[in-house]
């Protein structure tokens, strides 16, 4: 497991995500996305059921963390290292030597059992207490656009099985934005990708696109999703290539 990364004199510490961090970073994600254009479209009842929004993000982060191909990091203030202020999750795709080694290092019977239990428990919770914040029709429309875009950008034979890192999520709490935290979290995966000679891809929001371009990402194409209030979603699919 990676050791904490901190440059001398810096205010923030980057360390691997821990299970105790997940409720905190899930709340950060829910807060930051709560009134975004996409979340407003998908979750028209979020103000009546804000706890359901938070639960969805916590479940998403927890599920990703149980995948042996996944790595995750949090940023904390050095004065309070137990409380994350930002997080990022990445997944290693492909079957090259580096991917195989990561699987060997992170796979275990215990992780597999935790993954099974998580799926069973989550299915039961969501069946008994469904997410009342979302609109099923708009969620279905969104998922169709996701599948369409995935096929468009990654569905070709040469791209589908490509060795690559995929950025699943990067969220920084509002109070800590524009302090270089997002860049430092992305450095965790870019450093690995450079060593392994593989690309990094992601889906960028309009605001996130500015950060990713400064890190060397290039736009592959826009989202196909059209939102009622703003039209075509800004941002899109971006890719970074090692030097």
SEVODREN-82377 format. One record per atom (N, C-alpha, C, O, CB): x, y, z. Coordinates in pm, whole numbers, plus 50000, padded with zeros to 5 digits. Glycine has a CB too. Example, Ala and Ser with C-alpha at 12.3 -4.5 7.8 and 13.67 -1.06 7.14 Angstrom:
2
513194943150780 512304955050780 513204967050780 514244966850846 511314955350905 512854977550708 513674989450714 512905000350787 513415011450804 514084994050572 
//
This chain:
243
500854988050000 500005000050000 500885012450000 501925012950066 499045000150123 500445022549925 501245034749914 501325041750049 500385041350128 500655044049809 502435048150072 502625055750195 502105069850177 501965074350063 504105056050236 501795076850286 501325090650274 502345099450202 503555098050220 501035096450412 501825108450119 502685117450042 502505131750092 501395137150089 502375116449890 503585137850137 503545151750181 504895158150157 505935153050199 503155152750332 504865169450088 506085176950069 506335185750191 505395190150256 506015185449939 507575188150221 507935195850340 507245209450340 507315216950243 509465197650348 506575212350450 505955225450467 504555226350409 503885236550429 506805235750405 504095216150336 502765216950277 501695214250381 501915207450481 502645207250162 500525219850354 499435219250451 498675206050444 498085201750544 498485230650429 498685199550329 497835187850309 498635175050290 499715174950232 496945190050189 498065164350341 498645151050333 497795142550240 496565142750251 498765144550474 498425135150150 497725125850064 498025111750114 499195108050128 498145127549913 496995104050141 497175090350190 496115081250130 495105086150080 497105089850346 496335068050133 495325058650081 494015059750158 494005062350279 495845044250089 492925057950088 491615058550151 491425046550244 491885035550215 490505058950045 490745048750355 490445038350452 488935036850464 488185045950429 491075041550590 488495025450514 487055022850524 486355033450609 485205037050583 486795008950582 487045038350712 486445048550799 486285062050728 485525070550774 487295050350924 486995063950617 486885076450541 485635076950455 485155087750420 488105078350454 485095065250419 484065064650315 482805072550350 482305079750264 483705050350289 482265071550472 481085080050502 481385095050489 480525102750449 480575077050643 482615098950524 482965113250517 483075117850373 482505128150336 484305115850591 483785110250290 483965114550151 482665112850073 482415120049976 485105106650084 481815103250115 480505102050052 479665114350078 478945119049990 479785089750103 479755119650199 479045131950232 479605143850154 478855152550109 479115134750383 480935144250136 481555154950057 481035154549913 480655164849858 483095153750059 481025142549853 480555141249716 479095145249702 478735152549609 480745126949667 478265140649795 476835144049790 476625159049802 475765164649734 476075136749901 477405165449888 477275179949908 477705187549783 477015196849740 478115184450027 478845183749726 479365191149610 478525189149485 478415198249403 480795186949582 477935177349470 477115174549350 475645177749370 474865176949275 477265160049310 475245181249491 473835181949526 473035190649429 471975186549382 473665187249667 473545202549400 472805211749313 473435213249175 473185223149106 472705225349380 474255203649135 474805204049000 473675202148899 472615196948933 475915193148981 473925206248774 472885204948672 472475190348653 471295187248641 473375210748539 473455181348650 473135167348628 472365161648746 471365154748727 474395159248604 472815164248868 472125158948985 470735164949001 469815158149047 472955161449111 470585177448964 469265183748969 468305176848873 467115175348901 469375198848936 468845172548760 468035165448661 467685151448708 466535147048695 468775164848527 468665144448762 468465130548803 467675129448933 466935119748953 469795123648818 467845139149021 467275138349157 466375150249186 466725158749268 468395137649262 465225151249121 464335162649145 463745162949286 463225173249330 463215162549045 463815151649357 463245151049493 464345150949599 464115146549712 462375138449508 465515155849563 466665155249656 466465163649781 466995160149887 467915159749584 465725174649771 465535183149888 464635176349992 464745179150111 464935196549847 463765167449947 462925159850040 463685147950099 463395143550210 461655154949969 464655142850023 465365130750066 466885132550051 467515124949977 464885118449984 467475142350118 468925144550103 469765132850152 470855130350102 469325157050177 469225125750253 469975114250306 470075103050203 471025095150206 469325109050434 469095102150113 469145091950008 470245095249907 470905086149855 467785090749937 470445107949879 471525112049790 472875108149850 473735102449782 471475127349764 473045111149978 474295107750046 474515092650048 475635087950025 474295113350189 473465085150075 473585070550079 474045065149944 474865055949939 472245064150118 473545070749836 473925065949703 475395068049677 476065059249623 473105073049596 475925079749716 477335082449695 478205073449783 479245068649739 477645097049723 477785071349908 478545062549997 478595048349941 479645041949941 477925062450139 477455043549892 477425030049834 478325029149711 479025019149693 475975026249797 478325039449629 479145039349509 480635038749545 481385030849488 478865051749424 481055047049639 482455047449680 482865034449747 483945029149722 482715059249776 481985029049832 482255016449900 482405005049800 483334996949810 481145013250000 481495004349705 481544993749605 482834994249523 483434983849496 480354994649513 483235006149484 484475007349408 485685002949490 486594996649437 484675021749360 485685006349618 486835003249702 487034988349722 488124983949761 486695010049835 485994980449697 486084965949715 486524958749588 486604946449586 484754960549760 486794966149483 487324960449359 488844960049369 489454970449392 486864968749233 489474948349353 490944947549367 491704955549263 492904957749278 491384933249361 491034959949158 491684968349057 491654983049096 492254991449029 491014966548922 490954986149204 490755000149244 491805004849343 492234997249430 489365001849304 492225017349328 493005024049431 492325037449461 491735043549372 494505026149386 492415041849585 491785054349623 492645062049722 493425056249797 490415051749683 492485075249720 493295083949806 492405094849863 491405098749803 494485089949729 492805099849979 492155111450038 493215121950066 494395118950084 491375107750167 492765134450071 493605145550116 493095149950252 491895151550273 493585157450013 494015151850345 493645156550478 494515168350517 495645169850470 493765145150581 493975176650603 494755187550662 495735181350761 495345172750840 493835198250731 496995185550757 497995179750846 497625181950993 498095174651080 499375185650817 496805192051021 496395194651159 495285185251204 495035183951324 495935208951173 494615178451107 493555169051141 493585157751039 492685156850955 492155176151143 494585148951045 494775138650943 493685128050939 493655119850847 496085131950964 492805127851036 491735117751037 490505122150958 489605114150934 491335114751180 490465134850916 489275140050849 489605143850704 490275153950682 488705152350925 489145136050606 489395139350466 488665152050422 487575155150470 488965127750377 489295159250331 488675171050271 488505169250121 487925177750054 489505183650299 489015158050067 488915154949925 489255140249905 489885134049990 489845164049840 488835134949792 489175121049763 489225118749613 488705126649535 488155111449829 489865107749574 489895103549434 489945088349430 490555081949516 491105109749359 489305082549329 489355068149307 489695065249162 489225072049071 488015061549345 490525055049142 490995051249009 490915036148995 491065028949093 492435056348984 490685031448873 490645017148848 491605013748734 491665020748633 489205012448816 492335002848753 493324998548652 492684988148563 492264977548610 494614992848720 492604991048435 492004982048338 493104975748252 494224980948243 490984989648249 492784964448189 493754957548106 494354945548176 494004942348289 494844967048065 495254938948106 495854926648158 497354926148136 497914915348117 495204914648093 497994937548138 499444937548125 500084933948259 499374931148356 499954951348077 501384933948264 502084929448385 501724937948506 501534932548616 503584929948362 501624951148488 501314959848601 499904957148655 499694957348776 501444974548560 498944954748565 497574951848608 497514938548682 496844937448785 496624951648488 498204928648631 498234915548695 498874916448834 498414910048929 498994905448608 499944924448844 500614925948972 499724932949074 499704929149192 501904933748953 498984943049029 498054949949119 496994940449172 496674940449290 497394961849048 496444932249082 495444922449123 496024912649225 495374909149324 494894914949002 497244908149199 497884898749290 498114904949427 497964898249530 499204893949232 498474917749429 498744924649555 497484927349636 497524927149759 499464937549528 496384929849568 495184934749637 494084924349652 493174926049734 494644946549565 494134913649575 493094903449585 493294895049711 494414892549754 493104894349460 492184890849769 492224882049885 490834875949903 489844881249854 492664889850014 490804864849973 489514858650002 488654868050086 487444868950067 489714845150075 489294875050179 488564884350266 487924895450185 486774899150210 489504890250373 488664900950087 488104911550003 486944906249920 485944913149902 489194917549912 487084894149869 486004888049792 484754886249876 483644889349832 486444874649735 484924881349998 483784879450088 483124892850123 481904893850128 484224872250216 483944902950146 483394916250175 482614921450056 481564927750073 484524926150212 483124918849935 482424923249815 481074916449800 480094922949765 483274920649693 481024903349825 479744896149818 478754901449920 477594903949890 479964881049840 479244903350043 478364908350149 477854922250115 476684925350137 479094908550285 478734930650062 478314944150026 477204943849921 476224951149933 479514952349973 477344935449819 476334934749713 475004929849768 473954935349734 476804925549600 475034919749851 473794914349909 473144924650001 471944927149991 474084901349988 473944930450088 473404940250183 472854952550112 471774957350146 474494944450283 473594957550012 473154969449938 471864966649862 470964975149859 474234974149841 471774954949801 470554951349727 469344950949820 468264955649784 470724937749657 469534945349939 468424944650035 468014958450083 466834961550091 468824935850155 469014966850115 468714980450163 467964988350057 466974994950086 470014987750203 468454987649933 467844995549827 466474990149787 465634997449736 468754995749706 466254977249810 464924971449783 463924975849889 462794979649858 464994956049777 464354975350014 463454978850124 463264993950138 462174998550172 463984973150254 464335001550111 464275016150122 464845022349994 465975027249995 465065021050248 464075022049886 464585027149758 464915042049764 464385049449847 463565024649648 465775046149674 466215060049667 465055068649617 464685068049499 467455061449575 464495076549706 463335084849671 463745098249610 462895105949567 462475087349795 465025100949606 465465113849551 465475113949399 465365124449337 466845117349604 465615102149338 465785101449193 464455100149122 463455095849180 466695089849156 464445103848994 463325101248906 463715089548817 464665090748739 462935114048822 463025078148825 463435066248750 463545068548599 464435063048535 462455055148776 462645076548543 462665078748398 463925086448356 464575082748258 461415086448354 464255096948430 465435104648393 466715096648420 467685097848346 465475117948472 466705088448524 467865079848550 468055069848437 469185067048397 467715072448684 466965064548386 467045055348272 467605062348149 468415056648076 465665049448240 467175074648126 467695082448013 469185084848029 469945083947932 466945095748001 469595088048150 471025090548176 471845077848152 472905078548090 471225095548320 471385066548201 472135054248185 472255050248038 473275044847996 471475042948264 471225052947960 471315050247816 472385058847751 473115054247663 469955052747747 472495071447794 473515080347738 474905075747780 475865076847702 473275094847782 475025070747904 476315065447951 476745053647867 477895052847824 476225061348100 475835044347842 476165032647760 476525036847618 477445031247558 474975022847758 475805046547565 476095051347430 477495057347423 478265054247332 475055061847386 477825065947519 479135072547519 480265062547542 481335063647483 479175083547625 480015052747629 481045042647656 481355034847529 482525032247499 480585033047767 480335031047455 480555023947328 481265033047228 482135028547154 479225019047268 480885045747226 481445055047129 482935057047151 483715056847055 480725068347136 483345059147277 484735062647305 485615050747341 486835051247322 484775072647417 485005040147393 485815028847439 485365015547382 485885005047422 485795028147588 484425015647291 483855003147241 484584996847125 484304985347089 482485005347201 485525003947065 486254998146952 487184987147002 487624987647117 487055008946875 487494977246918 488344966046962 489694970447018 490184964647114 488574956446848 490284980746958 491604985147005 491554992947135 492554993947205 492274993446899 490384998647168 490255006747289 489634998947405 489955001447521 489435019047261 488764989447374 487984982747478 488874975447578 488624975747699 487004972947416 489904968747529 490774960847617 492114967747642 493094961247679 491014947147557 492164980647621 493414987947636 493864988347782 493054989747873 493275002147582 495164986947802 495734988747935 495685003547969 496265011847899 497204983247943 494985006948077 494795021048110 494325022548254 493835013148316 493795027648014 494485034648304 493885038748430 492655047148399 492695055848312 494895046648519 491565044348469 490355052448454 490075059748584 490025053548691 489145043548413 489905072748576 489575080948692 488085079948719 487275085048641 490005095748672 487725073348826 486305071348858 485695083548923 484535086748896 486135059348948 486445090349007 485895101949077 487025110249137 488045104949181 484915097549188 486815123249136 487715132649204 486865144049257 486265151549179 488835137949107 486795145349388 485945155549450 486725162449562 487335155849646 484625149249505 486685175649560 487315183849664 486245192349730 485445198749662 488455192749604 486225192349861 485265200449935 485415215249898 486525220049878 485435198450086 484295222249890 484295236249844 485285244849921 485945253349862 482905242149856 485375242850050 486245251150133 487725249050103 488565257050146 485985248350279 488055238550031 489455235150006 489795234949857 490855230049818 489775221650067 488905240349774 489185240749631 490165251849597 490315261649671 487885242549552 490845250149483 491835259649432 493045261049524 493655271749533 491185273249410 493365250249591 494555249949676 495555239449628 496535236449697 494165247249821 495295233949509 496215224149452 495955209849494 496735201049460 497585227749488 494865207349567 494595193849616 494225184549501 494705173149496 493475194149720 493375189149410 492985180849297 494175176649213 494255165249168 491995188249210 495085185649192 496305182749116 497135172049186 497665162949122 497135195549095 497255173149317 498055163449392 497405149649393 498105139549388 498265168249536 496085149149399 495395136349392 495585129949255 495785117949244 493905137949424 495505138149150 495715132849015 497155128348995 497415119048919 495345143348911 498085134649062 499485130649052 499685116049093 500575109349042 500365139649138 498835111249185 498965097449231 498785087549117 499515077649109 497945094649340 497835090149029 497605080848918 498505084048799 498925075048727 496135081148875 498795096848777 499645100448663 501055095048680 501695091048584 499675115648645 501525095148803 502865089648830 502895074648800 503855069748741 503265092348977 501865067648840 501785053348812 501655050748662 502315041848607 500595047048886 500825058548596 500615056748453 501895059348374 502185052448276 499505065748403 502655069448416 503915072448349 504895060748364 505545056848268 504535085448406 504985055248485 505885043948509 505465031648429 506315023948382 505925040548658 504155029748414 503635017848346 503495019848195 503285010248122 502305013948405 503595032348149 503475035148007 502065033447954 501875028847841 504385026347930 501055037348034 499665035847992 498945049248001 499425058548067 498935025148078 497805050047935 497025062447934 496165063348059 495985053548132 496155063247808 495635075348083 494635077848187 493455084548120 493625094048044 495215086748304 492255079648146 491075086048088 490095089748198 490185084748310 490405076647984 489155098348164 488165102848261 487035110148190 487125113548072 488805112048367 485955112448267 484865121048221 484925133848301 484795133548424 483455113948236 485115145048235 485335157748303 484105166548299 483405167448198 486505165048240 483845173048412 482815183348416 483385196048352 484565196648318 482325186048563 482545206148338 483015218748280 484135224748365 485145229248311 481845228848268 483965224848498 484995230248586 486225221248589 487365226148586 484445231948728 485995208148593 487125198848599 487985199148474 489185196448481 486625185048621 487385202448360 488125202748234 489335212048241 490375209148183 487215206948121 489195223148312 490285232848322 491485226648393 492625228348350 489825245448396 491235219448503 492315212848576 492975202248489 494195201648480 491775206448705 492175194048425 492725182848349 493525187648228 494545181548193 491625173548303 493075198248165 493865203748053 495225208548103 496235206948034 493105215247984 495265214448222 496535219348276 497485207848309 498695209848319 496295227848401 496935195748327 497745183948356 498155176348230 498885166448237 496985174648449 497685181148114 498075174847989 497015166047926 497285159447825 499275166848010 495805165747982 494725158047921 494225165147796 494245177447787 493565155948022 493765157247700 493165162647579 491735157547565 491425146247604 494015158947454 490885165847508 489485162347492 489315152647375 489785155247264 488625174947471 488625141447400 488315131947295 486955134947233 486745132647114 488345117647349 486035140247314 484725143347262 483755146747373 484035144047489 484195131847181 482605152847339 481645157347440 480705146147484 480625135547422 480825168847385 479995148747593 478925139747636 477765140647537 477575150947471 478455143247780 476995129947527 475825130247440 474575134947515 473545137847454 475575116447379 474675135647647 473515138947730 473095153447707 473935162447705 473835136647879 471795155747691 471235169147678 470345171747799 469375164547823 470425170547544 470685182147876 469915185547995 468865195947958 469135204847878 470835190848107 467665194948014 466565203847976 466885218647993 466525226747908 465355200648056 467575222248102 467775236648132 468985242548061 468995254348026 467925238648281 470015234248039 471265239747986 471655234047851 472645238447792 472375237348083 470895224447801 471245218247674 472355208147690 472425201147792 471655228947573 473235207247592 474295197247593 475225199447712 475675210547738 475095197747462 475495188447785 476395189247900 477775193647854 478295188947753 476475175647973 478375202847930 479725207447899 480745198247965 480415190748058 479925221947944 481975198947917 482985189347959 483005177847860 482625179747744 482715184248103 483425166147903 483425154747813 484485144547848 485025144447959 483625159447672 484785136047751 485755125247770 487155130147737 487405135547629 485385112947683 488065128247832 489425133347816 490425121947839 490135112047906 489705145047914 491625123647779 492635113147787 494025119447802 494345129547739 492575103947661 494825113147886 496205117247910 497115106247858 496875094447884 496475120048061 498165109947786 499095100247729 500465102147792 500935113447802 499175101747576 501125091347835 502435092747899 503475098047801 503375095847680 502895079247955 504455105047855 505515110647772 506485099547732 507465102147662 506265121947847 
//
